[in-house]
Amino acid sequence: MTAATYQYVDLPDASVVTTRALLTARENITDTVAARAMMCIHGGAGFGKTLAVNICLRGLEPGEDVRKITFRARPTARAVC
């Protein structure tokens, strides 16, 4: 994922504020990547889930591409694997 697709990060003088939620997301994502596992981040609309995941993944492996996969509503385990 390119930096241009991050929500408001490309605005002049914009920066990401490290909140407790972002630190928790970073810790959980780091553990999940290390375990080569899957995780789910959930919350209400506008809570910053997408931004947190993008920022955390970019911090883990700055040179790697991030791929987004979209599942249909109510996917089964077969669709995820």
Backbone as CSV, one residue per row, in Angstrom:
resi,resn,N_x,N_y,N_z,CA_x,CA_y,CA_z,C_x,C_y,C_z
1,MET,0.854,-1.172,0.000,0.000,0.000,0.000,0.897,1.229,0.000
2,THR,0.594,2.164,-0.824,1.422,3.354,-0.903,0.973,4.372,0.134
3,ALA,1.872,5.265,0.468,1.549,6.297,1.453,0.387,7.158,0.990
4,ALA,0.211,7.276,-0.319,-0.864,8.121,-0.839,-2.244,7.595,-0.476
5,THR,-2.360,6.325,-0.130,-3.668,5.785,0.199,-3.994,5.915,1.684
6,TYR,-3.046,6.373,2.500,-3.358,6.609,3.912,-4.288,7.804,3.983
7,GLN,-5.265,7.741,4.863,-6.327,8.731,4.867,-5.864,10.182,4.829
8,TYR,-5.462,10.754,5.932,-5.134,12.180,5.976,-3.650,12.442,6.177
9,VAL,-2.830,11.422,6.115,-1.410,11.562,6.407,-0.700,12.423,5.372
10,ASP,-1.210,12.499,4.167,-0.549,13.271,3.118,-0.865,14.764,3.164
11,LEU,-1.717,15.193,4.069,-2.001,16.615,4.179,-0.777,17.341,4.712
12,PRO,-0.562,18.569,4.284,0.590,19.324,4.786,0.572,19.418,6.309
13,ASP,1.701,19.165,6.930,1.892,19.243,8.384,1.078,18.218,9.168
14,ALA,0.535,17.208,8.495,-0.216,16.171,9.203,0.751,15.160,9.804
15,SER,0.389,14.632,10.949,1.190,13.582,11.571,0.268,12.677,12.375
16,VAL,0.719,11.465,12.606,-0.060,10.498,13.367,0.254,10.682,14.843
17,VAL,-0.773,10.760,15.660,-0.607,10.891,17.101,-0.606,9.495,17.705
18,THR,0.423,9.190,18.476,0.526,7.868,19.089,-0.350,7.837,20.335
19,THR,-1.496,7.207,20.198,-2.436,7.065,21.311,-2.260,5.694,21.955
20,ARG,-2.913,5.490,23.076,-2.876,4.187,23.735,-3.440,3.109,22.804
21,ALA,-4.493,3.437,22.068,-5.086,2.476,21.133,-4.111,2.118,20.012
22,LEU,-3.368,3.088,19.514,-2.390,2.816,18.459,-1.251,1.945,18.990
23,LEU,-0.804,2.213,20.208,0.246,1.390,20.810,-0.229,-0.046,21.019
24,THR,-1.474,-0.208,21.439,-2.038,-1.551,21.616,-2.131,-2.265,20.283
25,ALA,-2.604,-1.557,19.267,-2.691,-2.146,17.926,-1.306,-2.548,17.443
26,ARG,-0.313,-1.699,17.646,1.054,-1.999,17.210,1.584,-3.261,17.899
27,GLU,1.366,-3.362,19.183,1.822,-4.543,19.927,1.124,-5.810,19.430
28,ASN,-0.190,-5.734,19.250,-0.947,-6.900,18.791,-0.576,-7.290,17.361
29,ILE,-0.402,-6.323,16.492,-0.029,-6.610,15.104,1.382,-7.194,15.046
30,THR,2.293,-6.652,15.832,3.661,-7.184,15.874,3.663,-8.643,16.312
31,ASP,2.913,-8.953,17.366,2.826,-10.339,17.848,2.190,-11.254,16.803
32,THR,1.163,-10.759,16.134,0.463,-11.556,15.128,1.355,-11.847,13.930
33,VAL,2.089,-10.844,13.462,2.997,-11.043,12.334,4.103,-12.019,12.722
34,ALA,4.638,-11.880,13.927,5.703,-12.781,14.380,5.216,-14.225,14.456
35,ALA,3.949,-14.402,14.819,3.370,-15.744,14.927,2.848,-16.247,13.581
36,ARG,2.916,-15.410,12.544,2.371,-15.745,11.227,0.917,-16.201,11.371
37,ALA,0.159,-15.399,12.076,-1.228,-15.722,12.401,-2.161,-14.674,11.804
38,MET,-3.432,-14.781,12.120,-4.426,-13.805,11.682,-5.035,-13.153,12.912
39,MET,-5.511,-11.935,12.740,-6.194,-11.246,13.824,-7.303,-10.385,13.231
40,CYS,-8.143,-9.908,14.108,-9.251,-9.045,13.699,-9.219,-7.793,14.553
41,ILE,-9.292,-6.649,13.920,-9.419,-5.388,14.638,-10.816,-4.871,14.357
42,HIS,-11.540,-4.573,15.411,-12.926,-4.125,15.223,-13.188,-2.878,16.043
43,GLY,-14.198,-2.169,15.649,-14.604,-0.947,16.332,-15.558,-0.183,15.438
44,GLY,-16.065,0.872,15.960,-17.029,1.672,15.229,-16.418,2.413,14.048
45,ALA,-17.292,2.895,13.193,-16.851,3.662,12.028,-16.134,4.929,12.485
46,GLY,-14.994,5.213,11.866,-14.262,6.429,12.167,-13.353,6.354,13.377
47,PHE,-13.155,5.167,13.931,-12.309,5.024,15.120,-10.826,4.935,14.774
48,GLY,-10.479,4.815,13.506,-9.080,4.796,13.100,-8.480,3.417,12.919
49,LYS,-9.323,2.419,12.693,-8.832,1.040,12.530,-7.918,0.922,11.314
50,THR,-8.361,1.401,10.189,-7.584,1.287,8.956,-6.282,2.057,9.061
51,LEU,-6.335,3.266,9.572,-5.127,4.061,9.740,-4.152,3.366,10.682
52,ALA,-4.638,2.841,11.796,-3.763,2.162,12.760,-3.074,0.958,12.131
53,VAL,-3.823,0.147,11.411,-3.239,-1.039,10.781,-2.205,-0.626,9.742
54,ASN,-2.528,0.338,8.895,-1.593,0.780,7.858,-0.312,1.347,8.464
55,ILE,-0.438,2.181,9.474,0.730,2.788,10.110,1.581,1.723,10.795
56,CYS,0.945,0.802,11.503,1.681,-0.246,12.218,2.402,-1.180,11.256
57,LEU,1.741,-1.590,10.195,2.385,-2.470,9.226,3.530,-1.762,8.518
58,ARG,3.362,-0.514,8.188,4.424,0.256,7.546,5.628,0.368,8.483
59,GLY,5.372,0.506,9.779,6.458,0.592,10.753,7.209,-0.711,10.920
60,LEU,6.511,-1.838,10.783,7.150,-3.147,10.923,8.097,-3.444,9.771
61,GLU,7.634,-3.231,8.575,8.405,-3.549,7.361,8.260,-2.408,6.367
62,PRO,9.043,-1.359,6.523,8.865,-0.172,5.669,8.957,-0.438,4.176
63,GLY,9.749,-1.413,3.752,9.927,-1.655,2.328,8.944,-2.637,1.723
64,GLU,8.095,-3.231,2.519,7.168,-4.256,2.030,5.841,-3.648,1.597
65,ASP,5.205,-4.291,0.631,3.864,-3.893,0.213,2.842,-4.461,1.185
66,VAL,1.780,-3.728,1.422,0.666,-4.201,2.238,-0.468,-4.531,1.293
67,ARG,-0.978,-5.743,1.382,-2.076,-6.180,0.505,-3.365,-6.236,1.314
68,LYS,-4.407,-5.649,0.775,-5.715,-5.687,1.428,-6.583,-6.725,0.739
69,ILE,-7.249,-7.539,1.536,-8.168,-8.547,1.022,-9.551,-8.217,1.558
70,THR,-10.518,-8.149,0.681,-11.886,-7.864,1.084,-12.718,-9.125,0.940
71,PHE,-13.409,-9.485,2.002,-14.266,-10.664,1.994,-15.718,-10.231,1.866
72,ARG,-16.514,-11.111,1.327,-17.948,-10.837,1.263,-18.502,-10.877,2.686
73,ALA,-19.725,-10.464,2.855,-20.352,-10.489,4.172,-20.404,-11.913,4.707
74,ARG,-20.096,-12.073,5.962,-20.124,-13.357,6.653,-19.299,-14.436,5.957
75,PRO,-17.985,-14.207,5.805,-17.175,-15.225,5.125,-17.022,-16.476,5.986
76,THR,-16.853,-17.593,5.340,-16.597,-18.837,6.054,-15.089,-19.009,6.187
77,ALA,-14.667,-19.986,6.990,-13.246,-20.252,7.152,-12.607,-20.628,5.809
78,ARG,-13.343,-21.273,4.953,-12.828,-21.661,3.630,-12.456,-20.427,2.815
79,ALA,-13.237,-19.367,2.913,-12.949,-18.141,2.162,-11.715,-17.425,2.714
80,VAL,-11.456,-17.555,4.006,-10.342,-16.867,4.628,-9.035,-17.600,4.366
81,CYS,-9.045,-18.902,4.354,-7.812,-19.684,4.180,-7.453,-19.779,2.771
